Structures are given as structure tokens and as C-alpha cells.
């Protein structure tokens, strides 16, 4: 059984990848603040540092988050889909003592939010990253000492600050004593019709000479293969939305009926951002609910209506099958799928890791 720990856990892409791959695993702990921001005073930070263990720290931090009066919708989705209890859930990566989990984790996965980095880059190891959430991820790798870690982030991390950011981050990973491998992978190369390029870093505690990232797979499906046969009429656009997404000036924000969708984002389907579906008039004209709501207009010389992608469709286009339970409202579901990692890509990486472990043990 794989002992798994995740941070910036989101809706559990690695958990779902292990499930789809039919691999037994146990969640040692997971952590996500649900896009809420907690700012402790120096006095409160000193108090947390003086607490004896993770149980006490976790209780204190959870109480401070509850004072924000903001709900953690990510936690709702995670708890609805995976085997975990509250004692194994953390709200804030900054206040986890990884030393308590030393030797208890086989696979450690996370992708710190892709906010701008402010790294000095003077080759001071972790000190160069202090103050960033990447620092917290690297700190936990050092403290937990997992057998393998997977780190994910936007491809732009490689070129940020003329490459200085990546140089510091790569040096930090290497300074932890791990055998490091990295590559930019596109979801469209692994069975999902989405142009989503992401940086993946895989680190092995023991050298793995045979490891290589998964070979590309011929894409045989399009967006249309992931669509539901029927969606709620509320997803159909009115006149203003129809005219916005069909206006060529807005091609950078909206695409219609593309076989391979653009990168899903947290704000997808909000203010007409993202990918949309055009349906010919004759396919919907007998549906009174759609006709009452939707604007009938012309696109590419045909009359029809345009709708958003549904929450389920967005999840499918991230590699989640329909047994993933949607327990949050529509806006939060869109955000959660847009913030996730593509499950299929993780499946292929896991397969490569398993292969190299098999070869190394022969």
C-alpha cells in the first residue's frame, strides 16, 4: 500500500490517479486552505511554534481559520471523495511539522500556487525561498524524507525572472539530496484534449537511473467526446454573452467548439472566459427551457445557441470520471477543476515511477 501525503491538495488529483490506476493507497495527511488567507500576528506565530505537536498546532490553526467566517469548499470536495478524517487534514502548510511524519510517507505530492516568486537567488538553499509557499513544500520534503515526491507548477516557472527563479528552485531540490528529474508535459499528449502545459518535478530519495518521463500518447478524443448529452438550460448564453464569445476581438478569452480546449483556469466560465459549445438550432428548438433562456444567433454561417461547459464536463476534461462527487456549488466546482492537476498525466508519471522501481529491484 502506498502511503500518500499531499499539500495544496485541491480535489485530489493524485488520489484519483491512484484510484484510476487501481493502486492501493492510504492518505497519511492532506492540506489545503481553500483559497482563504490567514495572517497571524507575531505573537500568534510564536505561540504556534511553542506548541508541542501537530495535533495542538492543527487545532489552533483550524480555530483561527474558523474566525475568518469563510468556508473551505475544497475540504468539502476532498472529504466527499476520499478516505480521510479531520485529524489528517491540515488547513495551512506553514504550520505542519514534517518531522513527525519522517519515514511514514512513500509519495509526497503538491504544487504550490503559481503566484509570483520573489527569490533572491544567492544559492543559500532554502533561505532563498523563505517567504514563499514553495519554501514550505521544500521544507516538508526535507523533514518528511518521502521515498518519492512529485511537484507541479505552471510552465512559466522555468522562464520567470529570466530563468533565475527556476535555477534557485532546481538548486534547492538538488540540495535536499534527491535524484531530481523534471520536464514540461502537456495534457493533450496524455489522452485529454486540453492544451495544458505544466512543469513536473519528480524526486527520488535513492538514485533512479532508469527513470524517464512517460512517452507521448496519440490523442484520439476531442472535447466533444467529453460532453454530456443533456445539460441544464441555465448554462445557455443570452444575447450579450453570445455576442461576446462570437466576437473575434475576444478570441483570447473565449473559444467555441474547439477539438482541443485551452487551459482550464480557476475563473473559467466566469464572465465568458473559457471554452464554449455551439449547438445548431434544430437540435434544441424543441426544448422550451433552452429556447426560453438562450439567444439564437449566427456563428460560422449557422443559426444556433451557445452554452458553457458544465461542471461535470470540466471535471471530465481534467481526467476525473463521473464517480467523482460534486458537492459544492457551480462556481466553486469550476474553480476547483481549473485549479487541479490533470489526472491522466499523473497516472502516466506514476506508471513510469513503478516501472523504474521494478527495474531497479531486478
C-alpha positions in Angstrom: 0.0 0.0 0.0 1.3 3.5 -1.0 1.5 5.9 2.0 0.5 9.2 0.4 0.7 12.8 1.7 -0.4 15.8 -0.2 -0.3 19.6 0.2 -2.2 22.1 -1.9 -4.3 19.0 -2.2 -7.2 20.6 -4.1 -9.7 18.0 -5.2 -7.2 15.1 -5.0 -5.8 14.6 -8.5 -3.1 12.3 -7.3 -5.6 10.4 -5.1 -7.9 10.0 -8.1 -4.9 8.9 -10.3 -4.0 6.2 -7.9 -7.7 5.1 -7.8 -8.0 5.0 -11.6 -4.7 3.0 -11.8 -6.2 0.6 -9.2 -3.4 1.1 -6.8 -4.0 0.8 -3.1 -3.0 3.8 -1.0 -3.7 5.5 2.3 -3.8 9.2 2.9 -1.4 10.0 5.7 -2.4 13.6 5.6 -3.7 16.3 3.2 -3.7 20.0 3.3 -5.5 22.9 1.6 -6.6 26.3 2.9 -9.5 26.5 0.4 -8.2 29.8 -1.1 -8.5 31.6 2.2 -5.8 33.7 3.6 -4.7 33.6 7.2 -2.4 36.3 8.6 -1.2 35.6 12.1 0.3 38.2 14.4 3.9 37.7 15.5 2.6 36.8 18.9 0.3 34.1 17.4 3.2 32.7 15.3 5.4 32.5 18.4 2.5 30.7 20.2 2.2 28.1 17.4 5.9 27.5 17.4 5.8 26.7 21.1 3.0 24.1 20.8 4.2 20.6 21.3 3.0 18.7 18.3 0.9 18.8 15.1 -2.3 17.9 16.9 -2.1 21.1 19.0 -0.9 23.2 16.1 -3.6 21.9 13.9 -6.3 22.6 16.4 -5.1 26.2 17.0 -4.8 26.9 13.2 -8.2 25.5 12.5 -9.7 27.7 15.1 -8.0 30.8 13.6 -9.4 29.9 10.2 -12.9 29.5 11.6 -12.7 33.0 12.8 -12.4 34.2 9.2 -16.0 33.1 8.7 -15.1 31.8 5.2 -15.9 28.3 4.3 -13.4 25.8 3.0 -15.2 24.4 -0.1 -12.1 22.4 -1.2 -12.3 20.4 2.0 -15.9 19.6 1.3 -15.0 18.1 -2.1 -12.0 16.2 -0.7 -13.8 14.7 2.2 -16.7 13.6 -0.1 -14.4 11.7 -2.3 -11.5 10.3 -0.3 -11.0 8.3 2.9 -9.8 10.8 5.4 -10.8 12.2 8.8 -10.3 15.6 10.4 -7.2 14.6 12.3 -5.4 14.0 9.0 -6.5 17.3 7.4 -4.5 20.5 7.7 -5.6 23.9 6.8 -2.2 25.6 6.3 1.1 24.1 5.1 3.0 26.7 7.0 2.1 25.1 10.3 2.8 21.4 9.6 5.8 19.9 11.4 7.0 17.4 8.8 9.5 15.8 11.2 6.5 14.0 12.9 6.0 12.2 9.5 9.6 11.3 8.9 9.8 7.8 7.4 6.0 7.4 7.2 5.4 8.7 3.6 6.2 6.9 0.4 4.8 9.5 -2.0 4.6 13.3 -1.3 2.7 15.4 -3.9 1.9 19.1 -4.3 2.1 22.1 -6.5 2.4 25.5 -4.7 0.2 28.2 -6.1 1.6 29.9 -9.2 1.9 33.3 -7.6 4.9 35.5 -8.5 8.0 34.4 -6.8 10.4 36.7 -5.0 13.6 34.7 -4.8 17.0 36.3 -4.1 18.9 33.5 -5.8 22.2 33.7 -3.9 22.5 29.9 -3.6 21.6 29.9 0.1 19.4 26.8 -0.3 16.1 27.0 1.4 16.9 30.5 2.6 16.5 31.8 -1.0 12.8 30.6 -1.0 11.8 31.7 2.5 8.6 33.6 2.5 7.2 31.7 -0.5 4.9 28.7 -0.4 7.4 26.8 -2.4 9.7 27.1 0.6 7.1 25.3 2.7 6.9 22.4 0.2 10.6 22.0 0.0 10.8 22.2 3.8 8.4 19.4 4.2 10.3 17.3 1.7 13.4 17.8 3.8 11.6 17.0 7.1 9.4 14.1 5.9 12.0 12.4 3.7 9.5 10.7 1.4 10.7 7.9 -0.9 9.4 9.9 -3.9 8.0 13.4 -4.4 6.1 14.9 -7.3 6.0 18.7 -7.6 3.8 20.5 -10.2 3.6 24.1 -11.3 3.0 26.3 -14.4 5.4 26.0 -17.3 6.2 29.7 -16.9 8.2 28.9 -13.7 11.1 27.9 -16.0 11.3 31.4 -17.6 10.2 33.5 -14.6 12.7 36.3 -13.9 14.8 35.3 -16.9 15.3 31.8 -15.5 16.6 32.8 -12.1 13.6 31.5 -10.2 13.9 28.1 -11.7 17.7 28.0 -11.1 17.1 28.6 -7.4 14.2 26.1 -7.2 16.2 23.4 -9.0 19.2 24.0 -6.8 17.0 23.8 -3.7 15.5 20.4 -4.8 19.0 19.1 -5.5 20.3 20.3 -2.2 17.7 18.1 -0.4 19.7 15.1 -1.5 17.2 13.8 -4.0 17.7 12.4 -7.5 15.8 15.1 -9.5 14.1 14.8 -12.9 11.9 17.5 -14.5 10.0 18.1 -17.7 7.1 20.1 -19.1 4.2 17.9 -20.0 1.0 18.8 -22.0 -2.3 17.1 -21.0 -3.1 16.8 -24.8 -0.2 14.3 -25.0 -1.8 12.0 -22.5 -5.3 11.4 -23.6 -7.0 14.7 -22.5 -8.0 17.2 -25.2 -6.7 20.2 -23.3 -3.6 22.3 -24.1 -2.4 22.4 -20.5 1.4 22.6 -20.2 2.7 22.1 -16.7 6.1 21.6 -15.1 6.6 18.3 -13.3 9.5 17.6 -11.0 10.0 14.0 -9.7 12.5 13.4 -6.9 13.7 10.0 -5.7 15.4 9.6 -2.3 17.5 6.9 -3.9 19.0 7.3 -7.4 16.8 6.0 -10.2 19.0 5.7 -13.3 16.2 4.1 -15.4 13.6 6.8 -14.8 12.2 8.8 -17.7 9.0 10.8 -18.1 6.2 9.0 -20.0 6.2 8.9 -23.7 3.5 10.9 -25.5 0.3 9.1 -26.4 -1.6 9.8 -29.6 -4.7 11.9 -28.8 -7.7 10.0 -30.1 -10.5 12.0 -28.4 -11.8 15.6 -28.8 -13.7 17.9 -26.4 -16.9 16.5 -27.9 -16.2 13.1 -26.5 -16.4 14.5 -23.0 -19.7 16.4 -23.3 -22.9 15.4 -21.6 -25.8 14.6 -23.8 -28.0 17.0 -21.8 -27.2 19.9 -19.6 -29.1 22.4 -17.5 -30.7 25.2 -19.5 -29.1 27.8 -17.2 -25.8 27.1 -19.0 -27.0 28.7 -22.2 -25.9 32.2 -23.1 -28.2 35.2 -23.6 -27.7 37.8 -26.2 -24.9 39.7 -24.5 -22.9 36.5 -23.8 -23.4 35.1 -27.3 -22.2 38.3 -28.9 -19.2 38.5 -26.6 -17.9 35.0 -27.3 -18.5 35.1 -31.0 -16.7 38.5 -31.4 -13.3 37.8 -32.9 -11.8 40.5 -30.7 -12.4 38.2 -27.7 -10.6 35.2 -29.1 -8.0 35.5 -26.3 -10.8 34.9 -23.7 -13.3 32.6 -25.4 -13.2 29.7 -27.9 -16.1 27.8 -29.4 -16.3 24.2 -30.5 -12.5 23.6 -30.4 -11.5 20.0 -30.6 -8.7 20.6 -28.0 -9.7 23.2 -25.4 -7.4 25.8 -23.9 -6.1 25.5 -20.4 -8.9 25.4 -17.8 -8.5 28.1 -15.2 -10.0 29.0 -11.8 -12.1 31.7 -13.5 -13.3 29.5 -16.3 -16.9 30.1 -17.5 -16.9 33.3 -15.5 -17.6 36.5 -17.4 -17.4 34.4 -20.6 -13.9 33.1 -20.1 -13.0 29.6 -21.4 -14.4 27.2 -23.9 -18.0 27.1 -25.2 -20.2 24.8 -27.2 -22.3 25.9 -30.2 -25.4 23.8 -30.9 -27.4 24.1 -34.1 -30.9 25.5 -33.7 -32.6 22.3 -35.0 -31.1 20.3 -32.1 -32.6 22.5 -29.4 -35.6 24.2 -30.9 -38.0 21.7 -29.3 -36.6 22.3 -25.8 -38.7 25.0 -24.3 -36.4 25.6 -21.3 -33.4 26.2 -23.6 -35.4 28.4 -26.1 -36.8 30.5 -23.2 -33.3 31.3 -21.9 -30.9 31.1 -24.9 -30.2 33.7 -27.5 -30.4 32.3 -31.1 -27.7 33.8 -33.2 -25.4 33.1 -36.1 -22.0 31.6 -35.8 -19.9 30.3 -38.8 -22.9 30.8 -41.1 -25.3 28.7 -39.0 -28.1 29.6 -36.6 -27.9 28.2 -33.1 -27.2 28.7 -29.4 -24.1 28.7 -27.3 -23.6 27.2 -23.8 -21.0 27.0 -21.1 -19.2 23.7 -20.3 -20.9 22.0 -17.4 -19.2 21.3 -14.1 -19.1 17.6 -14.9 -17.6 18.3 -18.4 -14.9 20.4 -16.9 -14.0 17.6 -14.4 -14.0 15.0 -17.2 -11.6 17.3 -19.1 -9.3 17.1 -16.1 -9.4 13.3 -16.1 -11.9 12.8 -13.3 -14.5 10.1 -14.1 -18.2 10.6 -13.2 -17.9 8.8 -9.9 -16.2 11.9 -8.6 -18.9 13.5 -6.3 -19.7 17.2 -6.9 -20.8 18.5 -3.5 -20.2 22.2 -3.9 -21.9 25.0 -5.8 -21.2 25.5 -9.5 -18.8 28.4 -9.2 -16.6 26.6 -6.6 -16.7 23.4 -8.7 -15.4 25.4 -11.7 -12.6 26.9 -9.6 -11.7 23.5 -8.2 -11.4 21.7 -11.5 -9.5 24.7 -13.0 -7.0 24.6 -10.1 -6.5 20.9 -10.3 -3.8 18.7 -11.9 -4.8 16.6 -14.9 -5.3 13.1 -13.5 -4.2 11.3 -16.7 -0.8 13.0 -16.6 -0.3 11.9 -13.1 -1.3 8.3 -14.0 1.4 8.2 -16.6 4.0 9.6 -14.2 3.0 7.0 -11.6 3.3 4.3 -14.2 6.9 5.5 -15.0 7.8 5.5 -11.4 6.5 2.0 -10.9 8.4 0.8 -13.9 11.7 2.2 -12.7 11.2 0.8 -9.2 10.6 -2.7 -10.8 13.8 -2.4 -13.0 15.8 -1.2 -10.0 14.7 -4.2 -7.9 15.5 -6.8 -10.6 
